[in-house]
Amino acid sequence: MTIDFLIIGQGLAGSLLAWELINRGCNIIIIDNGKENASQIAAGLINPVTGMRFVKSTNVDNLLPTAKQCYSQLANIFQQIFYVEKPMLRFFRDDKELEQCINRTHDANYLDYLGEITHSNLTINNLTAPFGLIEQMQTGYLLTQPLLACLKEFFIARNSYRQANINYPDIYLQPTLSWKDISPKRIIFCEGHHATHNPWFNWLPFQLAKGEILTLEHQYSLPDKIINFQNWLIPLNDQQIRLGATFDRENINSLPSELGKNNLLKNLQSISPKLMPTELINHKANIRPCSLDKQPLIGHHPQYSQLSIFNGFGAKGSLQIPWYSQHFADSLIHNNFLPSNIHRYYATHFTG
């Protein structure tokens, strides 16, 4: 079977890239092992302004409208909402953060994202903000599990999906590129953290990080907004919240831990003592495929140009992947300029 692209991995990166290529008339097959991946566990948060210095995400003025348009289009096609736009209350952790934020609100480039600051110590709906807070705008979260489920059904209906484990020795580069009965023009690896074991791309500077997320049931009222403190809190309904996420570079595994759970609950108690105790409904963990320079890892192998990678989105996949999918598809089909090209690492990291 001859096809245009064989895509390895049906996480958010592989799924949205496959969607783009199919919509441009390409013949693709996506291979996935059917196991739970980091995209399915992730909260899917979209937050244009982050960090202690309240900095806009790189290229967010292009990334955000593209993401919203993509998820709106998918919602119309599948008749199901995938992106929930919800304001975020960012709690200041100290006076320095408050001062940084005040300075940022004087910058006209941030007017669309930063709302009103409340300076004084206050309690709102059982949450305490001793140093005040700011309401951030154009924030929300992606319902990744139902989105990936709908896309999987779509790929299956087109005979564009196979559930299988990829063994790298089964991929032949000569005399022509092939995997089992499939002869693609190009193979694109969208494997998330598994790329660190990929014999063609394991030289790339991934910085993996484990993240844990809790689903909790509670008895007290909370604002119907995302809460950003030392962690984040997403209200799912009147009685349930998602709480996350830890960031662990030492214990790189997908096993939920007591330490991770206890740290999250401790931080929650610091802003909402009244909310405790809560009932634990679910506890998940997985591995984020972050990169050294916090930019995606996209491009072609320096020796085997028929092998490509689309990876490295870390915790910002919901925001970044739609825009990069479009531009990577343009590059694959029309040889257009490729943003965030792994060419930047050829000289420093690839040993041949």
C-alpha positions in Angstrom: 0.0 0.0 0.0 1.5 3.3 -1.1 0.5 6.5 0.9 1.7 10.0 1.3 2.4 10.1 5.1 2.6 7.5 7.9 2.1 9.2 11.2 3.3 7.5 14.4 1.2 8.5 17.5 -2.4 9.6 17.9 -1.9 12.2 20.6 -2.9 15.8 20.0 0.1 16.5 17.8 -0.3 13.4 15.5 -4.1 13.8 15.4 -4.2 17.5 14.4 -1.4 17.1 11.9 -3.2 14.1 10.3 -6.4 16.2 10.2 -4.6 19.0 8.4 -3.0 16.7 5.9 -6.3 14.8 5.2 -8.1 18.2 4.6 -5.4 19.0 2.0 -6.1 15.8 0.1 -3.2 13.7 1.4 -3.5 9.9 1.9 -2.3 9.2 5.4 -2.4 6.4 8.0 -1.9 7.0 11.6 -0.5 4.3 13.9 -1.1 4.3 17.6 -0.6 1.7 20.3 -4.1 2.5 21.8 -2.7 3.2 25.2 -3.4 6.4 27.2 -1.0 9.1 26.2 0.0 12.5 27.8 -2.5 14.4 25.6 -5.4 12.4 27.0 -4.4 13.1 30.6 -3.3 16.8 30.2 -5.6 19.5 31.3 -5.4 21.2 27.9 -4.9 24.7 29.5 -4.6 27.7 27.3 -3.1 30.7 29.0 -1.5 33.4 26.9 0.4 35.1 29.7 2.5 33.0 32.1 5.4 32.9 34.5 6.4 35.1 37.5 7.1 38.0 35.1 3.7 37.7 33.3 5.2 37.2 29.8 3.1 36.5 26.7 3.8 33.1 25.1 5.9 33.4 22.0 3.8 34.2 18.9 0.6 34.0 21.0 -1.1 36.6 18.9 -1.0 34.1 16.0 -1.3 30.9 18.0 -4.4 31.7 19.9 -6.8 32.7 17.1 -5.6 29.7 15.1 -6.3 27.4 18.0 -9.7 28.8 18.6 -10.6 28.6 14.9 -9.4 25.0 14.8 -11.3 23.8 17.8 -14.4 25.7 16.7 -14.3 24.0 13.3 -13.9 20.6 14.9 -16.8 21.4 17.2 -19.0 22.2 14.2 -18.0 19.1 12.4 -18.4 16.7 15.3 -21.3 18.6 16.9 -19.5 18.6 20.3 -17.8 21.4 22.2 -14.1 20.8 22.7 -12.7 24.1 23.8 -14.1 25.8 27.0 -13.2 29.5 27.2 -13.2 30.5 30.8 -11.5 33.5 32.6 -8.6 32.8 34.9 -8.0 34.3 38.4 -4.3 34.5 38.9 -3.4 34.8 42.6 -0.3 36.7 43.4 2.2 34.8 45.6 3.9 37.8 46.9 4.2 41.6 46.5 6.9 41.2 43.9 4.5 39.3 41.6 1.9 42.0 42.2 4.4 44.7 41.2 5.5 42.8 38.1 1.9 42.5 37.0 1.1 46.1 37.6 4.0 47.1 35.3 2.8 44.6 32.7 -0.7 46.1 32.6 0.8 49.4 31.4 2.0 47.7 28.2 -0.5 48.1 25.4 0.5 44.7 24.0 -1.1 43.0 27.1 -4.4 44.9 27.1 -6.3 42.0 25.5 -5.1 39.5 28.1 -4.8 41.2 31.5 -7.9 42.5 33.2 -8.5 44.2 36.5 -6.1 43.9 39.5 -7.5 43.5 43.0 -4.6 44.6 45.3 -6.0 43.9 48.8 -6.2 40.8 50.9 -9.5 39.1 50.0 -11.6 35.9 50.2 -13.9 35.0 47.4 -16.0 31.8 47.4 -13.9 30.0 49.9 -10.6 31.0 48.3 -8.1 33.3 49.9 -5.7 35.7 48.0 -3.6 37.4 50.6 -1.6 39.4 48.0 -4.5 40.1 45.6 -5.2 38.7 42.2 -5.7 39.6 38.5 -8.3 38.3 36.1 -6.7 37.0 32.9 -8.7 36.9 29.7 -8.7 34.7 26.6 -7.9 31.7 28.8 -9.6 28.3 28.8 -9.0 24.6 28.4 -9.3 21.9 25.8 -11.3 18.7 26.4 -8.6 16.5 24.9 -10.1 13.1 25.6 -13.4 13.6 23.7 -11.6 15.4 20.9 -9.0 12.6 20.4 -11.9 10.0 20.6 -13.8 11.8 17.9 -10.7 12.1 15.6 -9.9 8.4 16.2 -13.4 7.4 15.0 -12.9 9.7 12.0 -9.6 8.1 11.1 -11.0 4.6 11.5 -14.0 5.4 9.2 -11.5 6.5 6.5 -9.4 3.4 7.0 -6.6 5.8 8.1 -6.0 4.3 11.5 -4.2 1.2 12.7 -3.7 0.1 16.3 -0.2 -1.4 16.5 3.0 -1.1 18.4 5.8 0.4 16.4 9.1 -1.6 16.5 11.8 0.5 15.0 13.6 -2.4 13.3 10.4 -3.0 11.3 10.9 0.4 9.5 13.0 -0.1 6.4 14.7 2.9 4.7 16.0 0.9 1.7 15.3 0.1 -1.1 12.2 2.2 -0.4 10.7 3.5 2.9 8.3 1.0 4.3 6.7 -0.4 7.5 5.0 -3.8 7.1 2.7 -3.5 4.1 2.8 0.3 3.9 5.1 2.3 1.7 4.8 5.9 2.6 6.6 8.9 1.0 7.5 10.0 4.5 7.2 8.8 8.1 6.4 11.5 10.7 7.0 10.6 14.4 4.6 12.2 16.8 5.4 10.0 19.7 5.7 12.4 22.6 8.2 11.3 25.2 8.8 8.0 23.5 10.9 9.9 21.0 13.8 9.8 23.4 14.1 6.1 22.4 13.7 6.7 18.7 17.0 5.7 17.0 16.7 8.5 14.5 15.7 11.4 16.8 16.9 10.5 20.3 19.8 13.0 19.8 17.3 15.9 20.1 17.5 17.8 23.5 14.3 16.8 25.1 13.7 17.8 28.7 11.0 15.4 29.9 8.9 16.3 32.9 6.4 14.2 34.8 3.0 15.8 35.6 0.3 14.6 38.0 -3.3 15.7 38.0 -6.1 15.1 40.5 -9.9 15.0 40.1 -11.6 15.9 43.4 -15.1 16.2 44.8 -15.9 19.0 47.3 -18.8 20.4 49.2 -18.2 24.2 49.0 -18.9 26.8 46.3 -16.0 28.0 44.1 -15.8 30.7 41.4 -16.7 29.4 37.9 -13.3 30.4 36.7 -9.9 28.8 36.3 -7.8 29.5 39.4 -4.0 29.9 39.0 -2.0 29.9 42.2 1.1 27.7 42.8 -0.9 25.2 40.7 -4.1 25.5 38.7 -7.7 24.5 39.5 -10.4 23.9 36.9 -14.1 23.7 38.1 -15.7 20.9 36.2 -19.1 21.3 37.9 -20.5 22.5 41.2 -18.9 19.6 43.1 -15.9 18.5 41.1 -12.5 20.1 40.2 -9.3 19.2 38.4 -6.2 20.1 40.3 -2.7 20.1 38.8 -0.1 19.9 37.8 3.2 18.8 39.3 6.4 19.3 37.4 9.0 16.6 38.2 12.2 16.3 36.2 13.6 13.6 38.4 11.0 10.8 38.5 10.3 10.3 34.8 7.5 7.7 34.8 3.7 7.6 34.4 2.9 6.3 37.9 0.8 8.4 40.2 2.6 9.1 43.4 1.7 9.9 47.0 4.2 12.7 47.0 2.7 14.3 44.0 -0.8 14.0 45.4 0.2 15.4 48.8 2.0 18.4 47.3 -1.1 19.3 45.2 -3.4 18.9 48.2 -1.1 21.0 50.4 -1.0 23.8 47.9 -4.8 23.7 47.5 -5.2 23.9 51.3 -3.0 27.0 51.3 -5.6 29.0 49.3 -8.7 27.2 50.5 -8.5 25.6 54.0 -12.3 25.3 54.1 -12.4 23.2 51.0 -10.4 20.4 52.7 -10.9 17.5 53.1 -11.9 16.6 49.5 -12.7 13.2 48.1 -10.2 11.9 45.5 -12.0 10.8 42.4 -9.1 10.2 40.0 -5.3 10.6 40.1 -3.4 10.5 36.8 0.3 11.0 35.8 2.2 11.1 32.5 5.3 12.6 30.9 5.4 15.9 29.0 7.7 16.0 26.0 9.4 19.4 26.7 12.4 20.7 24.8 15.6 22.4 25.9 14.7 25.8 24.5 10.9 25.5 25.2 10.2 25.6 21.4 8.7 22.6 19.4 10.9 20.1 17.7 9.8 20.0 14.1 11.6 19.0 11.0 13.5 16.3 9.0 16.3 14.0 9.9 19.6 15.5 8.7 20.6 12.2 6.9 17.3 10.5 6.2 15.1 13.3 4.8 12.1 10.9 4.5 11.9 10.7 8.3 10.4 13.7 10.2 9.4 14.7 13.7 6.5 16.8 15.1 7.0 16.9 18.8 8.3 18.9 21.8 5.2 21.0 22.7 5.4 20.3 26.4 2.6 21.9 28.4 1.5 24.3 25.6 0.3 21.8 23.1 -3.3 22.9 23.1 -2.2 26.4 22.2 0.6 25.6 19.8 -0.2 22.5 17.9 -3.0 23.9 15.6 -0.8 26.7 14.2 2.3 24.5 13.8 0.2 21.7 12.2 -0.9 24.1 9.5 2.6 25.4 8.9 4.1 21.9 8.9 1.5 20.7 6.5 2.4 23.7 4.2 6.1 22.7 4.5 5.4 19.0 3.8 3.2 19.7 0.7 4.6 22.9 -0.7 8.1 23.0 0.8 7.2 26.3 2.6 9.3 27.8 5.4 9.2 25.6 8.5 9.0 27.4 11.9 10.9 26.0 14.9 13.0 23.8 12.6 15.2 21.2 14.3 17.9 22.4 11.9 18.9 24.6 14.8 20.3 21.5 16.6 22.1 19.8 13.6 25.5 21.3 14.4 25.4 21.1 18.2 23.6 17.8 18.9 23.6 15.5 15.9 26.7 13.2 15.8 25.8 11.1 12.8 
